[in-house]
Amino acid sequence: MELLTREDDWIARAGTDRTRMRMRKELFGLFGDRSAFERHRETDAFDTVVAGEYLTVGLRDPALGVSGRSDVYEHDAGHCVVWGEAFCPTGGDDVAAWLADAYAERGEAAFADLNGSYLVALEHGEEALVATDPIRSWECFYTDAPGTRVFGSDPTPVQETVPDPEVRRTALLEFLHLGTVLGEKTLFERTRRAPFDGYVTRDGHGEFRRFVYDPAEFDYAAELADRLRTAIDRRSDYPGETGLLLSAGYDSRVLLSELPAVSRCYTVGSPNDQEVAAARRVADQYGADHRVLETDDRYLSLDPSKSRYSQSIKESLHVHHAGYTDDIEVDSVYHGLLYDTLFKGFFLERDAVEIAGKRLPWRRLAADPDPFDSLLDTLGFSAPDSRDLTRSATRVFEDVEVDDPAAFLRSSLESELDACRDRAASAHNATDLLAIRNQPVLPFRTHLADNFLESFVAVDSGLLEWHLRTPPEHRSPDTFREAMERLDPAIDRHNPPDRPHDAPLLNYAESFLRRLLPFLSPFESAWPDREAVYERYDVAARLSAPVPEDLSVRHALRLHDALTQAAAHECREH
């Protein structure tokens, strides 16, 4: 499948400068020796290159050597490279040495005790593999197109080794209509991703069994509070000035209550927004400085450097703060990403009642869930918008027409759900697992991790174990709030603007009435109004491809992402 070239001017605007599509921090390697590595990359592009007979790896990370961060160990039988954020059960700084020794003793079972958000490249004797963390919070892209299996954390250098790359039609359709490429695919035919909770070898791949649901009975709120405290404390000593991306909600304020070292908080919005005002009150409560990343044209930045964080598998919409990187004047950054998914059941289907054409959700889970319709709704799929998008995409890509986008996506989601069933016995757990395997918001953290020393608290192994052992009906906002209050009884002193009441039922009722009654205005969104920003700053004029005026802002931006990625890899007719 190829990119059409009907209008050279917007092709040029798509941005094909590959240096701007590269990530600053990177793990890159291949299953071969140093000479094979040097045929693809210059070694001086990396902080260090570790070479063996069967596996050679280069890594670039300013935090190399910082406790809990990237680490390298070489020994007589091979070497071990840990890239990202990782902790071993002994609590020491030499996580790569610990893992190498544990692997020599126990093989793949050693990975069950490695904690964090990481990629590992390991050679031991004639064995060599590259492994992800339990929820694949870092992607590992790989291809066999050069003849030797090449892999890396950044898809661009991996994809550059592929001659005559072509766009994968099913992946492009998923990207356009859902905003996420599902499973192990990428946007390109001969480049794939390591499996979820899995690993890649020189000629194969496989999965671990670290992330498997096993519900049990225990004090869910108390245990969650203890594990949150431990996970945050484990990551509390990072160097330099420390910042927090702070919303008015409860997720990020948990970090603020447990991290006295946070000196500066950042909220995207306008100074008079309810969300910004509430976040400022929370920051004041804990004695932290508060800064506003004020809404302007940077909020919908179209710079190709933003698209690189979508990694050709997800839309960049969720990188809300990308245009403000220079304004975030700290060294280490914390965030509350995935709290909604892992602790509060954001993707779980709940019972609801229809009143006057409006949906009022209950707190209890649906007795007979339909994960496909529920996920399509939660992920923001819109059939009318998708039909408009199809018409626009045919001007850019060949062979992207689909009669029924909803049916196409349902088929894709069914295949993904099938891949979840051996890890989750219940329909609700399988739905959550599908969402975790294909989490659409990860470009948010990919950007932070590339520009700062970023900590991903939610993927701590203790918290993942809590998620797996807690029945879905108890992964809820009520359980999370009880845990939060155990951490700090004063943590809910300032209610979020869209939850003004202590009683959840009253919040549901007021939100419902505000949407139903014409004389009441709905609660303000936690994020800036992207439609208003899009119009005010004439973003449409700067898109990579001309789009109809009636195409939704989200779909116009998504089409721009897809075109930017494809053009950067020269997937066009010659």
N, C-alpha and C positions, 0 to 999 in steps of 0.2 A: 504494500500500500504506500502511495507516495503523496507528497505535498504538491498541490497544484500551483502553477506560477502564472496566474492570469494578470497580476498587477505587481510589477517589480518594486514599486515604491513601498508598498506595505510589507513585502518580503524583506526589504532592507531594514525597515523599522522593527522587524521581529527581533533583531539583535543576534548576530551570529559570532560575536566576539567570544571565543571559548574561554578566554582567561576570566571573563566576567561571570561565566557559568561554573567556575570551579569553586569548591569550598576551601576555606582557609585551613581547617583541620581535616586530616585525611589519614585513612589507613588504605594502603594499596599493596597488592602482592600477587604472586602467581605460584603455581605448583611447579617449581623448577629451581634452578640455581641462579646465582647472581648474574651470570652472563645473559641468561634468558630475561631476567628482570631489566637489565640495562638496554635491551633491544626495544623496550617500551617506555621507559622513564629514565630521566636524569636523576642520579642518586642525590645530587645536591639540592633537589627539591624537597628533601625530607630532613627531619631532625636526626633520624638514625635509620639505617637499613640493616636488618638482621638477615643473614643469608645462611641457608642450609643446603643440603643436597636435594631435598624434595620440596622445600618451601622457602621462599624469600619474600620478606615483608618490609615495606617502608612505612614510617609513620611520621606525621607532623602534628604536634600538639604542644603549645607553650606550657601546659601543665604537666608535661612529662617529668616524673620524679616527685611531684607533689603527692602527699599521702592521700590515698583513695582515688588517685587518678591514673593515667596511662603509665604502664610499667613494662620493662623488658628484662628477660633473664635468658642467658645462654649457658649451656652445660654440655657435657661430653656427648650425651645422647641426642642433642638437638637444641631447641630453643622455644621460648614462649613469649608472645606479645599480647598484652592486655591493653586495649584502647578504649578510653571513655572513663566511666566512673565505676570502680569496682572495689569490693571489700572481701577479705577472706575471714573464715571463722576464728582464726587465731588473733585477729585484730592488728597484725603487724603491717608494716609499710610494703613489704616485699611480696605483693600479691602474685606477681608472675612466677616467682620462685616457688611459692606455696603451691600454685596450681600445677606447675611442672612436676613437682614431687608427688602431689596427690594423683595426678594422671598416671605417673609411673607405677603407683601402687594399685589404683582402682580403676583405671581407664576412664571411660565416659562418665561413670558414676561421680567422678570428682566435680563435674560441672554443677551438680545439684547443690553444692555448698558454696558456690561463688555467688556473691550478692551484688546487685547493682544494674547499671545500664551500660552495656559494653559490647564489643566484639573481641573475640580471642582468635589468634592464629598460633597454632601449636604444631611443632614437629617433634616426634619422639621415635628414634630409630627410623624405620621405614614408614611409620605412620605420620600422616599430616592432615590437618583439618582446620577449617575456619568455623567458629560457632557464634551464635547470637545469644543474647540473654533470654530469659524465659518468655517474654512477651514481644521479642523482636522490636524493642524500642529504638534500636539502631538497625537499619537495613544493611545487608551485605549483598551487593550486586555482583553478578558473575557472568562470564561468557566463555565459550570455547571457540569463538570465531577465529582467534589468531592461531589455533592449533594447540596452544597451551592454555589451560584454564586460568583465566585472569579474574581477580576479584577486588572489591574495594567498597569503602563506605560512601564514596562519591560516584554517582553513576556516570558522570561526564567522562573522566579518564578511562573508565572501563568501556564505555560505548565507543570511545575514539579508536579502540583497537579493532572494531568491527568494520570490515570493508563493506561499502554499499549498504548502509543500514536502511531498514524499512520499518515503517510504523505497523504495529500489530493492530488489526482492525477491531477485534473484540476489546482490547485494552483501551483503545481510543474511544470507543462507544461508551464503555463504563466511565471513563474519565469525563466525557462530555455530559452524560446524563446523570451521573451520580457524584462526580467530583473526586472519585477514588477508584484506582485500578485494583481489582480484587485478587486475592490469592498470592501467587508467586510471580505473576507476570510483571512486566514493565511496559512502557509505551512502545518498546521496540522489540522486533521479532526474536533476535538472537541474544537478548540480555534478559536474565531472570534474577530472582531474589532468593536468598537462602530461605528454607522453610521456616514457618513459625515454630519457635522453641526448637530450633534445629541447627544443622551444620551442613557444610559442603566439604567434600573430599576431592581428590584429584580427578576422579571419574564418576562421582556419584553424589548423593546427598541423603540425609536422614533426619529423623526427629528424635528428640529426647522425650521424657515423660515427666518433666518438672511442673508443667501447668495442666493439672487434671483435677476436676472438681470432686470433692470428697466432703459433702456437708456433714456437720456435727452439731451437737448442742453444747453451748457454753455461754458465758456472759458476753454477748457480742459487743456492746458499747464499751464495757470496761476493757476488754481485750483490744479493741480498736484504739482506744485512747492510749493504752500502754505502748502499743506498737508504733503509733504515730510519734509519740515522744521519743522512743528509741531510734526510729528512723531519722528524725530531724536532728537529734543529738549526734548521730553518727556522721552527719554532714555539716556540722556547725562550725568547723574550724578552718574554712577555706580562706585563702590569703586575700589581702587588699581590702578595699572598701566594698561593703556588701549591700546589694540592692534587692528589692522585691517588686515583682509586678503585682500590684494590689488592685483588686476590684472591691466593690462594696459588699460582695457576698462573703460566705463563711470560709471557703476553701483557703484562700490566701491569708486570711487573718489568723488561721491556725498557725501558720508559719511565723507570723509576726509575734504571736503570743509566746512562742517557744524559742525564738531566735533573738536574744537581746542585742546581738551584734549588728542587726539590720540598721543601717544608718539612713537609707533613702528608699522611699517607695515611689512607684510610678503608676499613673493611671492614664489611659488613653481617653480623651474626651475634651469637652469645652468646660471652662471654669464654672459655668453656671449649671452644668448638668447635675441632675440628682445623684447619679452614680459617682461623679467626681466629688461632690460635696460630702457624700456619705463616706467615701474612701478616705477623704481628708480627716474626718472626725475619728475614724478608726486609727489612722496613723498617729494623730494627736494623742489618742488614748494610750498608745504604747511608746510615746516619746520619740517617734521617728519622723524625719523630715519627709515632706510630701511634695512631689513635683507632678505637674500636669503635662502630658505629651499632647499638646493642643491640636484639635482636629483641623487639618487643612489638606492640601492636595497630597501630602505625604502619606495620608492614611490609605489611599488607594494607589500607592506607588506602582508604576509600571516598569521600573528599572529591571533589566534582565537579572540582576543580582538577587532580586526577590524571588523570581521564578525558580532559581536553582534549589531553593529550599523545598519546593514541591517534589524534587527529585524524579520528575517525570511520572509520578504515580499518584499525586494528590494535588488538588487545587491550592493555590497560595493564599486564598481568601482569609484563612485563619491566622496568618502571620500579621496580626493587627498592628504590631509595633515596629514592623520592618523599616518603615521610612524614618524612624526616630532613633536609629542606632547611635548616631553621634551625640544625641541628647541624653543617653543613658550613661551617666558618668560614674560607673562603678566597675569593679573588677570581677566580682562574683555575683551571680544572679540566682534567685530562687523563684519558684512559681508553684501554683497548685494544680497543674495540669493532670488530668485523668482522675481526680478525686470524684467527680460526678460519675464517671464510668465504673470505677473499681469499688467505691464505697456507698454510692447512693442509687445505683441501678438506673442510670439515666436512659439506657436503651431497653429496659424491661417494659413490657406492655402492661398497662394498668387498665382496670375497668373504668368506664366512663359512661356518662349519660348525655344524650343530645337534648338541649333545651333551646327552642327558638333558633335552630340551625347552628348553635354553638356547642362545642364539646367541653363538658365539665369533667375532668378526670378525678377518679377516686384514688385513695392511697393503696388500696389492695390490688394485688396482681390479677391479671385476667386469668380466669379459670381455664379457658381454651384459647391460648394465644395463637395469633397468626403472625409469625415473625416477619414474613415478607412485607405485608402491608404496613406493619408497625415500623419496620426499619426504613422503608421508603419514606414514610411520613416523617420520622425522626431525622433522617438525613437530608430532608428538604426537597425531595423529588416533587416536581410539578409537571404533570402531563402536558398542559397547554404550553408551558415554557419550553419543554423538551421538543415539542413539535416545531416551535419557532426556531429553536437552536439547530435542529436538523436542517432546516432550510438555509440557515446562515452557514453551517459547517460545510455544506456541499459546495460553497464558493471557495473553500480553502483546501479541503481534503477530498480525495476521490473515494467512492464506495462507502459513504457513511450514512446512507439513507436506511431507515429502519421503520417499518410500518407501525409498530407498537412498542415504544421505548419501555413502557412499564412491563410488558411481557418479557422483553429481552432482559431487563434487569432482574426480574423475578427468577428467570432461569439461571442467571449468574449467581444470585444469592442462594438458590437451592443447591447449587454445586458447592458453594462455600459452606452451607449448613451441613451438608453431608460430611465434609472434612472435619466438622466439629463433634460429631456424634460419639466418637470413641473416647472423647475427653469429657463429655457432659451428658449425663443421663436424662436430665429434664429439658423441656423445650425452652424454659426461661434461661437456664444456664447456657444452653447452646446458642441462644440469641446473644447473650452477653459475650460469649467467646467469639462469635462471628464479628461483633463490633470491635473487640479488642484486637483480633487478628488484622483488622482493616481500619484501624483508628484514623479518622479523617483529620484530626487536629494536630498530628505529630509535626507538620512543618513549623508549627509554633515553637516547639522546643528545638528543632533542628537549627533554626535561625539563632536562637539564644546560645546554643552550645557552640556554634561556629564563631560567635562574636565575643563571648564571655566565658568565664569559668562557670558553667551552669550545673545545677544540681537537680536531679529528677527524683524527688522524695517518694512519689507514689509507687515507684517500681521496686522499692526495698523488698527483699525476699520475705520479711515478716509480714508486710502488708499484703503482698500477693498471696501468702498462705492464708491470711484472714479472709480475703476475697474467696478463695477456693473452698474454705471450710464453712463459710457462712451461707445458710440457705438464702435463696434469692429474695424471699419475702422480708428478710432482715437486712438486706443491702438496700437501705432506704434513707431518705433525708431525716427521718425521725431518729434512727440509730446513730447517724452521723452527728446530729445535733446533740444527742445525749453524750456521745463520746467527747465532743468539743467542749461541752460544759464541764465534764470531768477534768479536762485539761486546764480550763480557766473558767470559773463561774461567772466572770465578768465579760466573757468573750462576746456575748450577744447584747452588750449595752446599747449598741447602735444597730437597729434593724436595717437590713437592705431596703432600698426604696420600693422594690416590688414585693416585699414581705413585711408590711408595716406592723403586723400583729404577731403576738407570740404563738397564737393558736394557728396551726397550718390550715385548718378548715376555713377559718375566717379569711386567710390570704387567698385561698382558692375562690371563695365566694366573691371577694372584692374584685379580684382579677376578672372573674367571669362577668360581673355586673359592669365593669368598666368597658369590656369588649361588647357587651350587649346593648347598653343604654346610650343613645346618641348624645345626651347632655353630659356624659362623663368621658374624660379622656383616658385612654389606656395608660398603664404604667409605662414609663420611659424604658427603652431598651438599655441594656447594660453597655452596649457598644454604640458608637456614633451611627447616625443614619446614613448608610452607604449610598442610598439613592440620592439624598440631598447633596452629599459630597461629590458624587459622580456628575450631577448636573451643574453644581456651582462652579466646578473647576474644569468643565468641559473635557472630562476624561475620555469620552468617546472619540474625540479628535486625535487622541494619542494612542489608540489601540493599534495593534499590529495588523488588524484586518478590519475593513469596513463592516459594520453591523447595522441591522435595521433599528430604527429608533424604538420600536416596541419590544425589542428583546430585553429581558430582565437584566439588571445590572450584574447579578451573580453569574448568569450564563455568558454574558459578554466578557467578563473578566476570565471566566474559565476557558473560553475559546482562545482568548489572548494567551493564557498559560500554555495551552496545547500547541499553539502555533510557535510560540517562543522556544519551547523545548524541541519541537521538530526541526525548526529552522536552524537552531544551534548545532544540530547534528547533521545538517545538510541532507535531510530526507526530502529531497525535491527532484523533480524531473530535470534532466540535463539535456 
